[in-house]
Amino acid sequence: MKRGQGEGREPVAVEKEGFEVVAATLFGKIVVARYPTLEQAEWRARELSEEAERSPRGYLQYLVRPVRKSSGSE
């Protein structure tokens, strides 16, 4: 099967969908992980926040946000 054939979706579109877990620091934001569903991302953010309370590494908070689609690539 050639690229672009199949079920009407290209693999690139699938990679851009989902939710990111972001570590908010004093110096900015760092993307920690990406998950396909909101529930998975929220679960991981909650788990990381609990771990950060026990062993702080300078992160203030873990947040979940939708993956932003870049308009300039390809």
N, CA, C and O of each residue as an XYZ file, in Angstrom:
296
protein
N       0.837     -1.176      0.000
C       0.000      0.000      0.000
C       0.883      1.241      0.000
O       1.841      1.336      0.767
N       0.551      2.180     -0.862
C       1.311      3.420     -0.949
C       0.843      4.409      0.103
O      -0.262      4.305      0.635
N       1.701      5.360      0.385
C       1.346      6.402      1.349
C       0.143      7.193      0.847
O       0.077      7.584     -0.318
N      -0.790      7.415      1.736
C      -1.984      8.159      1.353
C      -3.150      7.272      1.002
O      -4.282      7.747      0.918
N      -2.900      5.977      0.792
C      -3.986      5.051      0.494
C      -4.482      4.440      1.791
O      -3.773      4.437      2.797
N      -5.681      3.930      1.765
C      -6.172      3.246      2.946
C      -7.491      3.808      3.416
O      -8.410      3.995      2.618
N      -7.592      4.074      4.673
C      -8.855      4.451      5.284
C      -9.116      5.952      5.248
O      -9.976      6.436      5.984
N      -8.415      6.684      4.432
C      -8.672      8.108      4.317
C      -7.884      8.966      5.294
O      -8.027     10.188      5.283
N      -7.067      8.370      6.127
C      -6.247      9.138      7.074
C      -4.796      8.756      6.888
O      -4.461      7.579      6.757
N      -3.951      9.746      6.878
C      -2.524      9.486      6.803
C      -1.964      9.381      8.213
O      -2.495     10.009      9.129
N      -0.905      8.602      8.413
C      -0.330      8.434      9.743
C       0.103      9.738     10.397
O       0.096      9.840     11.624
N       0.479     10.736      9.606
C       0.930     12.005     10.169
C      -0.193     12.653     10.978
O       0.068     13.224     12.037
N      -1.425     12.575     10.504
C      -2.551     13.171     11.206
C      -2.787     12.496     12.551
O      -3.161     13.162     13.517
N      -2.577     11.198     12.628
C      -2.791     10.469     13.872
C      -1.786     10.914     14.925
O      -2.134     11.016     16.101
N      -0.545     11.181     14.526
C       0.478     11.597     15.472
C       0.184     12.963     16.090
O       0.630     13.242     17.203
N      -0.553     13.811     15.393
C      -0.803     15.169     15.876
C      -2.041     15.253     16.760
O      -2.284     16.292     17.374
N      -2.836     14.174     16.839
C      -4.027     14.188     17.669
C      -3.674     13.724     19.070
O      -2.684     13.018     19.263
N      -4.471     14.112     20.038
C      -4.269     13.630     21.391
C      -4.036     14.748     22.376
O      -4.395     15.902     22.140
N      -3.416     14.375     23.502
C      -3.197     15.313     24.601
C      -1.779     15.188     25.112
O      -1.193     14.106     25.105
N      -1.232     16.316     25.558
C       0.128     16.367     26.087
C       0.086     16.576     27.599
O      -0.763     17.299     28.121
N       1.016     15.931     28.282
C       1.252     16.223     29.692
C       2.430     17.180     29.719
O       3.499     16.866     29.195
N       2.244     18.344     30.324
C       3.241     19.409     30.319
C       3.673     19.715     31.751
O       2.834     19.880     32.637
N       4.982     19.788     31.973
C       5.523     20.191     33.271
C       5.744     21.695     33.229
O       6.532     22.195     32.426
N       5.044     22.410     34.100
C       5.208     23.865     34.181
C       6.319     24.162     35.183
O       6.250     23.734     36.335
N       7.334     24.887     34.751
C       8.469     25.233     35.601
C       8.569     26.749     35.704
O       7.784     27.478     35.098
N       9.524     27.203     36.462
C       9.762     28.641     36.566
C      10.304     29.212     35.258
O      10.187     30.411     35.001
N      10.891     28.358     34.441
C      11.551     28.814     33.215
C      10.769     28.499     31.950
O      11.256     28.767     30.852
N       9.593     27.949     32.068
C       8.792     27.635     30.895
C       8.073     26.315     31.055
O       7.885     25.825     32.168
N       7.670     25.743     29.929
C       6.931     24.487     29.927
C       7.721     23.422     29.172
O       8.382     23.703     28.172
N       7.634     22.199     29.675
C       8.317     21.072     29.047
C       7.278     19.997     28.777
O       6.565     19.589     29.694
N       7.177     19.522     27.521
C       6.267     18.432     27.202
C       6.885     17.136     27.719
O       7.995     16.768     27.336
N       6.159     16.456     28.586
C       6.648     15.231     29.213
C       6.211     14.003     28.431
O       7.006     13.086     28.225
N       4.946     13.972     27.987
C       4.419     12.806     27.283
C       3.206     13.196     26.463
O       2.617     14.257     26.666
N       2.838     12.319     25.529
C       1.628     12.500     24.722
C       0.802     11.236     24.787
O       1.337     10.128     24.757
N      -0.518     11.410     24.879
C      -1.439     10.281     24.971
C      -2.612     10.511     24.030
O      -2.963     11.659     23.757
N      -3.224      9.440     23.527
C      -4.338      9.593     22.591
C      -5.640     10.054     23.241
O      -6.477     10.660     22.572
N      -5.825      9.777     24.534
C      -7.076     10.170     25.191
C      -6.809     11.115     26.365
O      -5.731     11.114     26.958
N      -7.810     11.906     26.672
C      -7.724     12.846     27.786
C      -7.588     12.108     29.114
O      -6.838     12.543     29.988
N      -8.297     11.008     29.273
C      -8.250     10.248     30.524
C      -6.849      9.735     30.823
O      -6.389      9.807     31.962
N      -6.171      9.215     29.802
C      -4.808      8.724     29.992
C      -3.864      9.850     30.388
O      -3.028      9.686     31.277
N      -4.001     10.989     29.728
C      -3.135     12.134     30.023
C      -3.384     12.659     31.435
O      -2.437     12.970     32.158
N      -4.652     12.759     31.829
C      -4.971     13.238     33.177
C      -4.452     12.267     34.237
O      -3.947     12.697     35.274
N      -4.570     10.971     33.986
C      -4.090      9.969     34.934
C      -2.577     10.106     35.130
O      -2.085     10.068     36.257
N      -1.846     10.266     34.021
C      -0.388     10.388     34.107
C       0.019     11.696     34.795
O       0.965     11.710     35.583
N      -0.683     12.786     34.504
C      -0.381     14.069     35.143
C      -0.603     13.980     36.649
O       0.196     14.497     37.430
N      -1.676     13.333     37.050
C      -1.960     13.153     38.481
C      -0.868     12.308     39.145
O      -0.417     12.622     40.247
N      -0.452     11.245     38.472
C       0.613     10.385     38.989
C       1.940     11.146     39.128
O       2.636     11.003     40.133
N       2.282     11.945     38.131
C       3.514     12.729     38.178
C       3.457     13.802     39.264
O       4.464     14.081     39.913
N       2.295     14.397     39.460
C       2.151     15.419     40.508
C       2.358     14.813     41.892
O       2.993     15.419     42.755
N       1.816     13.608     42.099
C       2.018     12.933     43.379
C       3.490     12.614     43.606
O       3.999     12.771     44.716
N       4.166     12.172     42.566
C       5.598     11.875     42.665
C       6.403     13.150     42.932
O       7.368     13.125     43.697
N       6.015     14.247     42.314
C       6.722     15.517     42.494
C       6.569     16.040     43.923
O       7.466     16.705     44.439
N       5.442     15.743     44.557
C       5.255     16.158     45.952
C       6.231     15.426     46.866
O       6.736     16.003     47.829
N       6.498     14.153     46.566
C       7.418     13.363     47.387
C       8.866     13.709     47.098
O       9.698     13.705     48.005
N       9.179     14.012     45.832
C      10.561     14.283     45.434
C      10.587     15.462     44.472
O      10.670     15.254     43.261
N      10.519     16.691     44.969
C      10.453     17.865     44.088
C      11.706     18.039     43.235
O      12.826     17.861     43.713
N      11.502     18.390     41.962
C      12.614     18.618     41.043
C      12.530     19.996     40.412
O      13.123     20.235     39.360
N      11.808     20.890     41.034
C      11.688     22.233     40.486
C      10.454     22.444     39.637
O      10.217     23.553     39.157
N       9.647     21.384     39.439
C       8.419     21.538     38.668
C       7.328     22.065     39.577
O       7.160     21.585     40.698
N       6.595     23.039     39.104
C       5.507     23.589     39.893
C       4.237     22.772     39.754
O       3.520     22.555     40.730
N       3.959     22.314     38.527
C       2.681     21.678     38.268
C       2.751     20.897     36.959
O       3.504     21.253     36.052
N       1.965     19.838     36.870
C       1.807     19.101     35.612
C       0.434     19.419     35.057
O      -0.561     19.350     35.778
N       0.374     19.766     33.787
C      -0.863     20.163     33.128
C      -1.131     19.262     31.936
O      -0.225     18.622     31.403
N      -2.402     19.222     31.526
C      -2.787     18.483     30.327
C      -3.360     19.488     29.342
O      -4.174     20.335     29.709
N      -2.929     19.389     28.085
C      -3.471     20.260     27.043
C      -3.566     19.491     25.733
O      -2.834     18.522     25.534
N      -4.454     19.905     24.842
C      -4.538     19.260     23.534
C      -3.244     19.489     22.755
O      -2.596     20.526     22.898
N      -2.884     18.522     21.941
C      -1.701     18.661     21.102
C      -1.983     19.737     20.078
O      -3.017     19.721     19.410
N      -1.062     20.668     19.959
C      -1.209     21.752     18.986
C      -0.709     21.285     17.628
O       0.354     20.674     17.518
N      -1.481     21.576     16.610
C      -1.097     21.180     15.260
C      -0.226     22.264     14.652
O      -0.607     23.434     14.621
N       0.950     21.871     14.167
C       1.829     22.831     13.511
C       1.385     23.004     12.074
O       1.043     22.027     11.408
N       1.386     24.221     11.594
C       0.885     24.498     10.250
C       1.996     24.624      9.219
O       1.702     24.713      8.027
N       3.247     24.634      9.626
C       4.326     24.881      8.691
C       5.050     23.645      8.174
O       5.723     23.729      7.147
N       4.939     22.510      8.840
C       5.712     21.329      8.421
C       5.034     20.613      7.264
O       3.810     20.635      7.135
N       5.838     19.984      6.432
C       5.455     19.247      5.218
C       5.160     20.196      4.156
O       4.816     19.792      3.045
